[in-house]
Amino acid sequence: MEPHAARGSCDDELAVLERLAQRFKRGALELRELVEQQHAVMGQARLARMRDAATADQPGLGGGVVG
C-alpha cells in the first residue's frame, strides 16, 4: 500500500468522524430546544391549574344554595 493511499483513507475516516460529531451536536441542540419548549408548556399548564384551583377555593363566588 502506498503511503499516499493510507493517508487518504485516514483523511476520509477523519472527515466521517467530523460529520458525525457535527450531527451529534446539532441533534443535542435540537433536543435541548425541544426540552425547553416542553418545559415552558408544562410550566404554563401548571400555572393555569394553580390559578384555577385558587379561584375555585375563593368564598362567595358560587356554590351557594339559592332559596
C-alpha positions in Angstrom: 0.0 0.0 0.0 1.3 3.4 -0.9 1.8 6.0 1.9 -0.5 8.4 0.0 -3.3 5.9 -0.2 -3.1 5.2 3.5 -3.2 8.9 4.3 -6.2 9.4 2.1 -8.1 6.6 3.9 -7.2 8.2 7.2 -8.4 11.6 5.9 -11.7 10.1 4.8 -12.2 8.5 8.2 -11.5 11.8 9.9 -14.0 13.6 7.7 -16.6 11.0 8.5 -16.0 11.4 12.3 -16.1 15.2 12.0 -19.5 14.9 10.2 -20.8 12.6 12.9 -19.7 14.9 15.6 -21.4 17.8 13.9 -24.6 15.8 13.6 -24.4 14.8 17.2 -24.0 18.5 18.3 -26.9 19.5 16.1 -29.1 16.7 17.5 -28.2 17.7 21.0 -29.1 21.3 20.3 -32.5 20.3 18.8 -33.1 18.1 21.8 -32.3 21.0 24.2 -34.7 23.3 22.3 -37.4 20.6 22.5 -37.0 20.1 26.2 -37.0 23.9 26.8 -40.2 24.2 24.7 -41.9 21.4 26.6 -40.8 22.7 29.9 -42.3 26.1 29.1 -45.6 24.5 28.0 -45.7 22.3 31.2 -44.9 25.4 33.3 -47.8 27.3 31.7 -50.2 24.4 32.3 -49.1 24.1 35.9 -49.7 27.9 36.4 -53.1 27.6 34.8 -54.1 24.7 37.1 -52.9 26.7 40.1 -54.8 29.7 39.0 -58.0 27.6 38.5 -57.6 26.0 41.9 -57.2 29.3 43.6 -60.4 30.7 42.1 -62.4 27.6 43.0 -61.3 27.9 46.6 -62.4 31.6 47.0 -65.5 32.0 49.1 -68.6 33.8 47.8 -68.1 33.0 44.2 -70.7 30.4 43.8 -71.6 27.0 45.1 -74.2 28.5 47.4 -77.8 27.4 47.7 -80.4 29.8 46.4 -83.7 29.7 48.1 
